[in-house]
Amino acid sequence: MPAPYEAVIFDLLTGLLDSWSLWNRVAGDAETGTRWRHHYLRLTYGIGDYQPYEELVVRAARECRIGEEAGRRLIENWAELKAWPEAKSVLSELKVQVPLAIVTNCSERLGRTAVAKVGVAFDAVVIAERAGAYKPDPRPYRLALDELGVDAERALFVAGSVFDVNGAGALGMPVFWHNRAGLPRPDQGAEALIGEHRSLEPLVEILRS
C-alpha cells in the first residue's frame, strides 16, 4: 500500500536535535538557558524578514542580561549539537518510503552544520536565511513544499515547537508534534495535529498505516 503521505518535513533544532542542552550549558543552568531561548524565539517569530541568526542570538543574551559573550559562545560551540537518540534510525526507516526535508530557523552556515548532525541525507533543506524569513512565516514551509513538489495536505510536518504546530498547520499540513518536554497543547492550531509523542518512534507506524 502507498504511504499515507508523500513527504515528511522536519523541524531541526528541536524536532531532531537536542539544542536545549547546549543553550542551557552555555547559559550556566537550565532556568537561565530556557529564559534566553524563549526570548530568542519571541524575537525570531516576530521579526518579519530574515535578520542574521547569530545577531539575534547575541541580542537575546544581552536583553536577558546573560551577556553578549554567552551568545558568541553558543555560536562557537554549535558543532556540539547532538541528535535525539532515535532520530537517525527512525529517519532511515522513513527514507525508504518517502522523501524527507528540513525547515529550520537558522543561518545557512550553522544550519548546514546542524543538519549534518542527524546523519541522514535529506531531499530538501530549507534554512531561514535562504527562505528570507523565520518560521512561522509561511515562506520557509512553502519553499520546502515547492522543492519537494508536494501539496501541503500530502506532507506531514514534524514539529519540535508549539510555534511550528501553528505555522505548518496554517498552510494545511497535518502535524505530528515531537513534544519531547511534554508541553501543553496550544490554544490555536491543535486541529492540525494527527499525533503527539515525546519520541520520534511513532512516525514509523504512522507512515505504515
C-alpha positions as CSV (number, residue, x, y, z in Angstrom):
1,M,0.0,0.0,0.0
2,P,1.2,3.6,-0.7
3,A,2.4,5.7,2.3
4,P,-0.4,8.0,3.7
5,Y,1.9,11.0,3.0
6,E,4.1,11.8,0.0
7,A,6.8,13.5,2.1
8,V,7.8,14.2,5.7
9,I,9.2,17.6,6.7
10,F,11.0,18.1,10.0
11,D,11.8,21.0,12.3
12,L,15.5,20.6,13.0
13,L,16.8,22.3,16.1
14,T,14.1,20.9,18.5
15,G,12.4,18.2,16.4
16,L,15.6,16.3,15.5
17,L,18.3,17.8,17.7
18,D,18.7,18.4,21.4
19,S,19.7,22.0,21.1
20,W,18.2,22.7,24.6
21,S,21.2,21.1,26.3
22,L,23.7,23.4,24.5
23,W,21.8,26.5,25.3
24,N,21.5,25.5,29.0
25,R,25.2,24.6,29.2
26,V,26.3,27.9,27.7
27,A,23.9,29.8,29.9
28,G,25.1,28.1,33.1
29,D,21.8,26.4,34.1
30,A,18.5,25.2,32.7
31,E,16.4,28.0,34.0
32,T,18.6,30.7,32.5
33,G,19.0,28.8,29.3
34,T,15.3,28.4,28.9
35,R,14.6,32.1,29.6
36,W,17.3,33.0,27.0
37,R,16.0,30.6,24.4
38,H,12.3,31.7,24.8
39,H,13.3,35.3,24.4
40,Y,15.3,34.5,21.3
41,L,12.2,32.6,19.9
42,R,10.0,35.6,20.6
43,L,12.5,37.8,18.6
44,T,12.6,35.4,15.6
45,Y,8.9,34.7,15.5
46,G,8.1,38.5,15.4
47,I,11.0,39.8,13.3
48,G,9.4,39.6,9.8
49,D,12.0,39.4,7.1
50,Y,15.2,37.4,7.9
51,Q,17.8,39.1,10.1
52,P,21.1,37.4,10.9
53,Y,20.5,34.5,13.2
54,E,23.8,35.0,15.1
55,E,23.0,38.6,15.8
56,L,19.5,37.6,17.2
57,V,21.1,35.0,19.5
58,V,23.6,37.6,20.8
59,R,20.8,40.2,21.2
60,A,18.6,37.8,23.1
61,A,21.5,37.1,25.5
62,R,22.1,40.8,26.0
63,E,18.5,41.6,26.6
64,C,18.2,38.7,29.1
65,R,21.2,40.1,30.9
66,I,23.2,37.0,30.4
67,G,25.8,38.9,28.4
68,E,26.7,39.0,24.8
69,E,29.6,36.7,25.3
70,A,27.1,33.8,26.1
71,G,25.6,34.3,22.6
72,R,29.0,34.2,21.0
73,R,29.9,31.0,22.9
74,L,26.8,29.4,21.7
75,I,27.8,30.0,18.1
76,E,31.4,28.9,18.8
77,N,30.2,25.6,20.3
78,W,27.5,24.9,17.7
79,A,29.2,21.8,16.5
80,E,28.5,20.2,19.9
81,L,24.8,19.8,18.9
82,K,23.6,16.2,19.1
83,A,20.6,14.4,17.6
84,W,18.0,12.8,19.7
85,P,18.9,9.1,20.3
86,E,16.3,7.6,18.0
87,A,16.5,10.2,15.2
88,K,18.8,8.5,12.8
89,S,17.2,5.1,13.0
90,V,13.7,6.5,12.6
91,L,14.6,8.7,9.7
92,S,16.5,5.9,8.0
93,E,13.3,3.8,8.0
94,L,11.1,6.7,6.8
95,K,13.5,7.5,4.0
96,V,12.8,4.1,2.4
97,Q,9.2,5.2,2.0
98,V,9.1,8.9,1.3
99,P,11.3,12.0,0.6
100,L,12.4,13.8,3.8
101,A,13.0,17.5,4.2
102,I,14.2,20.1,6.8
103,V,12.8,23.5,7.5
104,T,14.8,25.3,10.2
105,N,15.2,28.7,11.7
106,C,18.9,29.3,11.4
107,S,21.7,30.8,9.3
108,E,22.9,28.9,6.3
109,R,26.3,28.3,7.9
110,L,25.0,27.0,11.2
111,G,22.1,25.2,9.6
112,R,24.4,23.0,7.4
113,T,26.4,22.1,10.5
114,A,23.3,21.2,12.4
115,V,21.8,19.1,9.5
116,A,25.0,17.0,9.4
117,K,24.5,16.0,13.0
118,V,21.4,14.0,12.1
119,G,23.4,11.6,10.0
120,V,20.8,11.2,7.2
121,A,20.7,12.7,3.7
122,F,17.6,14.9,3.1
123,D,15.9,15.6,-0.2
124,A,15.4,19.3,0.6
125,V,16.8,21.6,3.2
126,V,15.3,25.0,3.7
127,I,17.0,27.3,6.1
128,A,15.5,30.6,7.2
129,E,18.3,32.7,5.7
130,R,17.7,31.2,2.2
131,A,13.9,31.5,2.6
132,G,14.1,35.1,3.6
133,A,12.1,34.7,6.8
134,Y,11.8,32.7,10.0
135,K,9.1,30.3,10.8
136,P,6.1,30.5,11.4
137,D,6.2,32.9,8.4
138,P,4.8,30.7,5.6
139,R,7.7,31.3,3.3
140,P,10.1,28.6,4.6
141,Y,7.3,26.0,4.7
142,R,6.2,26.9,1.1
143,L,9.7,26.8,-0.2
144,A,10.1,23.2,1.1
145,L,6.8,22.1,-0.4
146,D,7.8,23.6,-3.7
147,E,11.2,21.9,-3.7
148,L,9.6,18.6,-2.9
149,G,6.8,19.1,-5.4
150,V,4.2,18.1,-2.8
151,D,0.9,19.7,-1.8
152,A,0.6,20.8,1.8
153,E,-2.1,18.3,2.7
154,R,0.1,15.4,1.5
155,A,3.2,16.5,3.5
156,L,3.4,15.5,7.2
157,F,5.2,18.2,9.2
158,V,7.1,17.0,12.3
159,A,7.1,20.0,14.7
160,G,9.6,20.4,17.6
161,S,8.0,23.6,19.0
162,V,4.4,24.7,19.5
163,F,5.0,27.6,17.0
164,D,5.5,25.0,14.2
165,V,2.2,23.4,15.1
166,N,0.5,26.7,14.3
167,G,2.8,27.6,11.4
168,A,2.7,24.4,9.4
169,G,-1.0,23.8,10.3
170,A,-2.0,27.2,8.9
171,L,-0.7,26.1,5.5
172,G,-2.8,22.9,5.6
173,M,-0.1,20.5,6.6
174,P,-1.0,17.7,9.0
175,V,1.3,17.9,12.0
176,F,3.0,15.4,14.3
177,W,4.3,17.2,17.4
178,H,7.5,15.7,18.8
179,N,6.7,17.2,22.2
180,R,9.9,16.0,24.0
181,A,9.3,18.3,27.0
182,G,5.6,17.3,27.5
183,L,4.4,20.9,27.0
184,P,0.6,21.7,27.0
185,R,-1.2,21.8,23.7
186,P,-1.5,25.2,22.0
187,D,-4.8,27.1,22.2
188,Q,-4.7,27.6,18.4
189,G,-3.6,25.2,15.7
190,A,-4.2,21.9,17.6
191,E,-6.8,20.9,15.0
192,A,-3.8,20.2,12.6
193,L,-2.3,17.6,15.0
194,I,-2.5,14.0,13.9
195,G,-0.3,12.8,16.7
196,E,1.9,13.9,19.6
197,H,4.6,12.0,21.4
198,R,7.8,12.5,23.4
199,S,9.7,10.3,20.9
200,L,10.0,10.2,17.1
201,E,9.4,6.5,17.1
202,P,5.6,6.6,16.4
203,L,6.4,8.1,13.0
204,V,7.4,4.7,11.6
205,E,3.9,3.3,12.3
206,I,2.2,6.4,11.1
207,L,3.9,6.1,7.7
208,R,2.9,2.5,7.5
209,S,-0.8,3.0,8.3
